[in-house]
Amino acid sequence: MTTVLLAIALATTLAAIVLHVAVVVHAFQRSVPWGVLALLVPFASVVYAFTRFEVRRRSLWAGLLLGFFLAAGACWLAASMLTAEAYFGTKTKAAGMNEFDKQVQSLDNIQDLQLPARPDGKK
């Protein structure tokens, strides 16, 4: 699963880079400030693509750029989360929570529940 997500993330990242380069080149040709902004801030290149990009199907290009940016980010995030979960294993509970879970499972009445003591002894 992780390798599939990484492959999708790589493909969408490459597509986003190609579209981003096209938008940045166009922005530099029209004005240097927009070019610098589009180069340094990826969201600015999406704004530029929607507002000032002069191609036949501007909305399609801008939508693809935004979609590839979002898809690449989501795939990289999901793949990194899966990798971290596989590396670190499942999350562990604090020692007091294990005792608390046993009490809750064996309770017939919620009024009889006693919370575990704090490690520092305070109430």
C-alpha angles and dihedrals in degrees: 000000000000093000091051091051091047091051092050090046091051093048094048091045092053091048090049091049092051092050091043091053090051091051093045093050090050091047092052090049092054100039136346097224092055089046093053091045093049090047096051102034115046092197089057089057089055090050090047091049092053096044112028110012106122107211132120096259103029096164092053093051093045092046091050091049092050092043094050091048092051095042092049092049093048093048094047090049094048093046092049091049091051091047092049091048091051092047100044098031126216121338116267125221127229115261093250092053093059090055090046092051091053091051093049093049092051096045124112095177124038089211090069093059116121118193118229116260120259116253092238093054096243122131 
